[in-house]
Amino acid sequence: MLTALVGPRTAPFTLTSVTAPGVVRTYTAWHQLTLENMDARVWLGIHTRLADEAGVKLGTDVAKYGLNHAQSLFQEH
């Protein structure tokens, strides 16, 4: 959704985490954040790679549907 609304690249932005004090991650594209999040969930044993890939695909499909049908989704019936 962010890529569709503002483009694939962004000014560098950083994220920190209360569970990893002192760790700062810097990104210049939304997709980098997606890939790193997938890796972290696999490495932590939360999900399998296949599950994360399926989740990203589902999220992408839902975002595309929402963007393609935004006008009808927000009309009063």
Secondary structure, 3 states (H helix, E strand, C coil): CHHHHHCCEEEEEEEECCCCCCCEEEEEEHHHHHHHHHHHHHHCCCCCHHHHHHHHHHHHHHHHHHHHCHHHHCCCC
